[in-house]
Amino acid sequence: MTLNIVDLSSNNGPVNLATLKHAGCDGVIIKATESNYYVNPYFAGQVKQAARLGMLIGAYHYSDGGSVSANINHYWNTVKPYAKYIDLHILDYEGRNIVRGSVGHASAALAMLKKLTGKTPMIYMGLSDENSYNWSSVTAYPLWVAQYNDMNNHYGFHPRSLYGSLRHWKNMAMFQYSATSYIGGIGQVDVSVYYGSKLSFSNKGSVEMAEHWKAPVEFDDLGAFKVMQKEATFWNDANNDKKVGTTNAGKIYRITKEKNGFYKIANHDMWLDGRTGDFHANPVAYSDKIHAKIVVVKPTSGHKDLTTKVVGKTFKVGSTWKMFGYKTFKSASGTTWHWAQVGAGDNKYINLDKCRVLV
């Protein structure tokens, strides 16, 4: 199972967390402090708001690499009044601060955090920092790593694979894959995928990777849902009132609607409880400018422009392509076509209605 996480600092200003939750956010990680002096003015209010909404809550300290006791005591004095709400404590240690404090600072800071909070903390850093230093003394702590493919706007949650590889940790507990995302209209925000369940998050950061899976969905589907429980119930609406059937672990369904944490199955009046599985959002449903991987499911051919005239090659069923957004075209007869841009020249566009987006 995976979880969708947004992290916030004062740079984001006041944020309506209910909007994030409705858009599929499972938890928030809120900056509490920095160095030995700074306190995020939104921290306390956002923790209370997240607690009222029943969201998972993490808090982090941005360490300057200086005095360990000054940094961590400042953090603990700030978050202690809200400790009962905080599931996960995180040390943000990156860039020039590592040059100043070395790996030794992280080792001592994490040990002090664990002693003060009674919980195993997590460490956050960029992939380049993970690759550049010898972190062997802190690999017992779960890792939250950041790596971005671009700084373009992204819409919704769309976890992807890490571009590159870890050098010192066997795996990552959490992956921050975008710093420029819009969630429910709120942005730009940092988004991450947590590899584990809500229980493991609140148990302070499982380092076990969830099973990776992908599924093909229509371009305007909301996403795909994989059942993770041994048995899950189909409901007639977005609540647990009326049972209309059951399904088993491993089954994957196209999703067309989300409401109150429930997901509606495509072409059926049946809903699945989001707590019974893993949802992968389809970013293409939110924007026609999104880049995504698509698979051809019906024979189609290349087009030079937004017409039905075939001038390019045949794209075989089962072949996969990177889509650089899509365009909508309405013919003189009133037929609507959706064209995925996959290349240039005679093969610039293919019929998106004959493809599926991999999520």
C-alpha positions in Angstrom: 0.0 0.0 0.0 1.1 3.6 -0.6 0.0 6.9 0.8 -0.2 10.4 -0.7 1.7 13.0 1.4 2.0 16.8 1.1 4.6 18.7 3.1 4.1 22.3 4.0 6.2 25.2 5.2 5.4 28.9 5.8 6.2 29.4 2.1 2.8 27.8 1.3 1.0 30.3 3.6 -2.3 29.3 5.1 -3.7 26.1 3.5 -7.1 24.5 3.7 -6.2 21.0 4.6 -9.8 19.7 4.0 -9.3 20.6 0.4 -6.1 18.5 0.3 -7.8 15.6 2.0 -10.7 15.6 -0.4 -8.2 15.6 -3.3 -6.7 12.3 -2.0 -4.1 13.5 0.5 -3.6 11.0 3.3 -1.3 13.0 5.5 0.7 16.2 5.9 4.2 16.8 7.0 4.6 20.3 8.5 7.7 22.3 9.0 8.0 23.2 12.7 11.4 24.8 13.1 14.7 25.7 11.6 18.2 26.1 13.1 17.9 27.2 16.8 15.6 30.2 16.4 12.9 29.9 13.7 9.3 28.7 14.2 6.9 28.2 11.4 3.9 30.5 12.3 1.4 28.1 10.7 2.7 25.0 12.4 0.4 24.9 15.5 -2.8 25.8 13.5 -2.1 23.3 10.8 -1.4 20.4 13.2 -4.7 21.1 15.0 -6.5 21.3 11.6 -5.0 18.0 10.4 -5.9 16.3 13.7 -9.5 17.4 13.4 -9.6 16.0 9.9 -8.1 12.7 11.0 -5.1 13.0 8.7 -1.7 11.5 9.4 0.7 14.2 10.7 4.4 14.5 10.5 6.6 17.4 11.7 10.1 18.3 10.6 13.1 20.3 11.7 15.4 21.9 9.1 18.8 21.6 10.7 21.6 24.1 10.0 24.4 21.6 10.8 25.5 23.6 13.8 25.0 22.6 17.5 23.0 19.4 17.7 21.6 20.2 21.1 20.6 23.7 20.1 18.8 22.5 17.0 17.0 19.6 18.5 16.0 21.2 21.8 14.6 24.1 19.8 12.5 21.6 17.8 11.3 19.6 20.8 10.4 22.7 22.8 8.3 23.8 19.9 6.5 20.6 19.1 6.1 19.1 22.6 2.7 20.7 23.3 1.4 18.9 20.1 3.3 15.7 20.4 0.2 13.6 20.9 -0.9 14.5 17.4 2.4 13.9 15.7 2.9 10.5 14.1 6.3 11.0 12.7 9.3 13.3 13.5 11.7 14.1 10.7 15.2 15.6 10.4 15.6 17.7 7.2 19.3 17.7 6.5 20.6 18.8 3.1 23.0 20.8 0.9 25.5 23.1 2.6 24.3 22.2 6.0 25.8 18.7 5.5 29.1 20.4 4.5 29.0 22.3 7.8 27.9 19.5 10.2 28.9 16.3 8.3 27.2 13.0 8.7 28.1 13.0 12.4 25.6 15.8 13.0 22.8 13.7 11.6 23.7 10.7 13.6 23.7 12.7 16.9 20.6 14.6 16.0 18.6 11.5 15.1 19.7 9.8 18.3 18.6 12.8 20.3 15.3 13.1 18.5 14.6 9.4 19.3 15.4 9.9 22.9 13.2 13.0 23.4 10.2 11.9 21.4 10.3 8.1 22.2 9.8 7.5 18.5 12.1 6.5 15.6 12.6 9.6 13.5 13.1 9.8 9.7 15.8 11.7 7.8 15.1 13.7 4.7 17.6 14.6 2.0 18.0 15.0 -1.8 19.2 12.0 -3.8 22.5 13.7 -4.7 23.3 14.1 -1.0 22.4 10.5 -0.4 24.8 9.5 -3.1 27.6 11.9 -2.1 28.3 11.1 1.6 28.9 7.9 3.6 25.6 7.5 5.6 26.3 4.1 7.0 26.0 5.4 10.6 22.4 6.5 10.1 20.9 3.9 7.7 19.0 2.3 10.5 16.7 5.3 10.3 14.1 5.4 7.5 14.9 7.6 4.6 12.7 10.2 2.9 14.5 11.2 -0.4 13.8 14.0 -2.9 14.4 13.8 -6.6 12.6 15.8 -9.3 12.5 15.1 -13.0 11.5 18.7 -13.9 10.1 21.9 -12.4 7.0 21.9 -14.5 3.5 22.2 -13.0 2.0 18.8 -12.1 -1.6 18.2 -11.1 -2.8 15.6 -8.6 -0.8 12.7 -7.1 1.1 10.7 -9.6 4.0 8.7 -8.0 6.7 7.5 -10.3 10.0 5.5 -10.0 13.1 7.1 -8.7 15.4 8.5 -11.5 18.7 7.2 -10.3 19.5 4.9 -7.4 20.2 4.9 -3.7 23.8 4.3 -2.7 23.6 3.7 1.1 20.0 2.8 2.0 18.5 -0.4 0.6 15.2 1.3 0.0 13.3 4.5 0.8 10.4 4.9 3.2 9.1 7.9 1.4 9.9 9.6 -2.0 9.3 13.3 -2.7 8.8 13.3 -6.5 7.6 16.8 -7.2 8.0 20.3 -5.7 5.6 21.9 -8.2 2.3 20.1 -7.8 -1.3 21.4 -7.5 -3.6 19.3 -5.3 -7.2 20.3 -5.3 -6.3 23.6 -6.8 -3.7 24.3 -4.0 -0.2 24.8 -5.1 2.6 24.8 -5.7 3.2 22.1 -3.0 5.7 19.3 -2.5 4.2 15.9 -2.9 5.5 12.5 -1.8 4.6 8.8 -1.8 4.9 6.9 1.4 5.6 3.2 0.9 3.4 1.6 3.5 0.1 1.7 5.4 -1.4 4.3 7.6 -0.5 2.0 10.5 3.1 1.8 9.6 3.3 5.6 9.1 2.0 6.1 12.6 4.4 3.4 13.8 7.2 5.7 12.8 8.1 5.0 9.3 8.2 1.5 7.9 11.2 1.1 5.5 9.5 -1.7 3.6 8.6 -0.9 0.1 5.0 -1.4 -1.0 4.4 -3.5 -4.1 4.9 -1.5 -7.3 2.1 -1.8 -9.8 0.7 0.0 -12.8 -2.6 -0.2 -14.6 -4.0 1.1 -17.9 -6.9 3.6 -17.6 -8.8 5.7 -20.1 -7.4 9.3 -20.4 -10.4 10.8 -18.5 -10.6 8.2 -15.7 -9.7 9.4 -12.3 -7.2 6.6 -11.8 -6.9 2.9 -10.8 -7.5 1.1 -7.5 -5.9 -2.1 -6.5 -7.5 -4.2 -3.7 -4.9 -5.0 -1.0 -7.1 -6.7 1.6 -7.9 -10.4 1.4 -11.5 -9.5 0.8 -13.1 -6.1 0.1 -16.7 -5.0 -0.1 -18.5 -3.3 -2.9 -20.9 -0.6 -1.6 -23.8 1.0 -3.4 -22.7 4.5 -2.6 -19.8 6.4 -1.0 -20.4 5.0 2.5 -20.6 1.8 4.4 -24.4 1.5 4.5 -25.3 -1.0 1.8 -23.2 -3.9 0.7 -23.7 -5.1 -2.9 -20.8 -7.6 -3.4 -17.2 -8.5 -2.6 -13.9 -8.7 -4.4 -10.5 -10.1 -3.6 -6.9 -8.9 -3.1 -5.0 -8.2 -6.3 -8.0 -7.1 -8.3 -7.5 -3.7 -10.1 -10.3 -1.4 -11.2 -10.6 1.7 -13.2 -12.0 4.6 -11.1 -14.1 7.4 -12.4 -15.1 9.3 -9.2 -13.9 9.8 -5.6 -16.1 10.9 -2.7 -15.5 10.8 1.1 -12.6 8.4 0.6 -14.6 6.0 -1.5 -13.8 5.2 -5.2 -16.5 4.5 -7.9 -15.7 1.7 -10.3 -15.9 2.5 -14.0 -19.2 1.4 -15.7 -20.7 0.2 -12.4 -22.7 1.7 -9.6 -20.3 0.2 -7.1 -17.8 1.9 -4.7 -14.7 0.7 -2.9 -13.6 1.9 0.5 -10.2 3.6 0.0 -8.9 2.0 3.2 -9.1 -1.5 1.5 -6.5 -0.8 -1.2 -4.1 1.4 -3.1 -5.2 4.2 -5.4 -3.1 5.5 -8.3 -4.3 8.9 -9.6 -4.3 9.7 -13.3 -2.8 13.1 -13.8 -4.0 13.3 -17.4 -7.6 13.6 -16.1 -6.6 17.0 -14.6 -4.7 18.6 -17.4 -4.2 18.1 -21.2 -0.6 19.3 -20.8 0.6 16.4 -18.6 3.4 14.1 -19.8 2.5 10.4 -19.3 3.2 6.9 -20.6 0.5 5.4 -22.7 -0.1 2.0 -24.2 -1.8 1.3 -27.5 -4.9 -1.0 -27.1 -6.5 -0.7 -30.6 -4.7 -0.4 -33.9 -3.9 3.3 -34.7 -1.7 5.2 -37.0 0.4 8.4 -37.0 -1.0 11.8 -37.9 0.8 15.0 -38.9 -1.9 17.3 -37.6 -5.3 17.3 -35.9 -7.2 15.6 -38.7 -8.3 12.1 -39.5 -5.9 11.8 -42.4 -3.4 9.0 -41.8 0.2 9.9 -43.0 2.4 8.0 -40.6 3.3 4.5 -39.5 1.1 2.0 -37.7 1.4 1.9 -34.0 1.2 -1.7 -32.8 -1.2 -2.8 -30.1 0.7 -3.3 -26.8 3.4 -0.8 -27.7 4.1 2.0 -25.1 4.9 5.6 -25.8 5.6 8.8 -23.9 2.8 11.3 -24.4 3.6 15.1 -24.3 0.1 16.2 -23.6 -3.0 15.8 -25.8 -5.3 18.0 -27.9 -9.1 17.8 -28.5 -10.4 18.2 -32.1 -14.0 18.4 -33.2 -14.7 17.4 -36.8 -17.2 19.1 -39.2 -19.5 16.2 -38.6 -19.5 16.8 -34.8 -17.2 13.9 -33.8 -14.8 14.6 -31.0 -11.3 13.3 -31.3 -8.5 13.3 -28.7 -5.0 13.3 -30.1 -1.9 12.3 -28.0 1.3 14.0 -29.0 4.0 11.3 -29.1 6.5 12.6 -31.6 7.1 14.9 -34.6 6.5 15.0 -38.3 4.1 12.4 -39.8 3.9 10.6 -36.5 3.3 13.7 -34.2 -0.2 12.5 -33.1 -2.0 9.2 -32.5 -5.6 8.6 -31.4 -5.7 8.8 -27.6 -9.1 7.1 -27.6 -7.3 4.0 -28.8 -4.7 4.1 -26.0 -4.7 3.9 -22.3 -2.7 5.9 -19.7 -0.5 3.8 -17.4 -0.9 4.9 -13.8 
